[in-house]
Structure formats: C-alpha cells, structure tokens
Amino acid sequence: MRLAPTPAEAKAWEVLQRLGFERQVSITTPRHRSAGATNGWILDLFHRKKKLCVELDGGVHARTKGRDGRRDRALRAIGIATLRFPNSFVLKQPQLFQLRVVETLNGMGEEEEKAPA
C-alpha cells in the first residue's frame, strides 16, 4: 500500500469521496485464503454498498493486462464489479470520469429494484 496517492488517485478521490467510495481497500478472495495469504489486493477506490471497484491504470498496466483481467474476474466471482480508467483520463477529464462512475452506480442493482414483489 502506498503512503502517498498518485496524482490520478488524488483527483479521483477528490471527485468520488462524496459518493461513498473508500480508497486503498484491502480485499481477500477465496483464492488468497486457500493459499494461506494474509492479504489480497488493494483496490484503488471501492464502494462497499454497490460493490464497485474503480481502478486507475498508469503506464505499467499496458504490460499487465492479463494479470489485471484475472484480478477483475476473481473480484467478479465474489460479487465485485471493476471499472478501469487510464490515469490520463482522470487527470484530463475529471468531470467525465465522475459522470461515468455515477452512471455505473445508478445502473447497478436495477434488476433487483424492478423485480416484482
């Protein structure tokens, strides 16, 4: 876990903290527990109620797409959806970044709300 956020993480936190997101949340999946790990992944930003993870990808992620995909699938298996954004997008277009996250949050759980009683 980093002590200081990256510029993109700081900007994302600035625009998302009022929406109920937490930052740098540690999540342990069943795979980690079965391997005896004491920690799992650190999520950049996490909305517990909606189970939405927002990940900010810097240059290193161009080389780690396979690992990122496996991580996203493992999180999905425990009910956590992941949105990924390039750092540059968050820094250059913070309002659009916020809008996309809000649209995703608003669209989550619609099936449950529309189900007949």
N, C-alpha and C positions, 0 to 999 in steps of 0.2 A: 504494500500500500504506500503510495506516495504521500509525503507530508504536504507538499505544495501542489495545487492543481495546475494543469496546463492552462494556457490562455483560453483554449476552446472549452475546457471543463469549467473554468470560472465564468465564462459567458453563458454557457448552458445552464449552470446553476443559477445565475442571475435571473434568467427568464423562466425557469421552471420551478424554482423553490416554492412559489406561491400556489402551485398546483398540487402540492403534496408529495413531491419527489424527495427522496433522500439521496445522499451521494456516498460513493465508495462503500457499498453494502456488500458484506461477505455472504455468499450463498454456497452451501454444500449440497451436492446432488447425491443420490444413492450410489453412483459410481465412485465418488470420493469416499463415502462412508465405507463401502465394501473394500476399498483399497487401504483403509485404515488412515486416511488423510485427516489431519486436524483442521484443514481449511480447504475451501474450494476456490471459487472465483470471486474476484472483486468486480462488482457491477459499477459502471461509472455513475449512473443515476437509476433509481428504482422507485416505482410507485407500487407500494405494497397492496393497496386496496384493489387496483386493477391488474396487478401482477405484470407490469410493463417495465422492461429494462431498456434504457436508452444508452447506446454505446457510441462513443466518439472515436473515430478512426483516424489516426495520423498516418504518416508515410510507411511505418513498419507493417501496417495491415495489408498493404499491397502484396507482401510476401507471406502473410499468414492467413489468407482467405480460407484455406482448407481447415485449419485449426479453428478459425472463427466460426465456420459453418458447423463443425462438430459441437462446438460450445453452444451455439444457438439451438441446435437440435436437442442437446441434453437439457437445456433450460426449458425448451418447449415441452419435453417429456414430463417435467414436473409442473407444468402449467404456467410458465413464464414466457411471454412474448418478448421479442427483441426488435428494436428499431436501431438501425445503424446510420450514422451520418458522418461524412468527412469533416474533419476539423475545419477546413477552409469554408465549408458551407455554413457552419455555426458562426464563425467569426465574421463572414461577409454578409450573411443574410439572417440575422438572429430572429427577426420577426417571422419570416417564412419558416424557419426551423421550429419556432414555438407553435405556429399555426398547424404544421404537420403533426406535431406531437399531440396538440389539443384535438385535432380531427381523429386521430387514432384513439385517444382516450374516450372520446364521445362515441365512437363506433364500437367500443368493446362492450360486450355483455348485452348487445341489442337483442340477441336471440332469446336470452333468459327473460328480458323485460317484455317481449312480445308474446311469449308462450301463454296459452290460455290457462286460466286459473283452475 
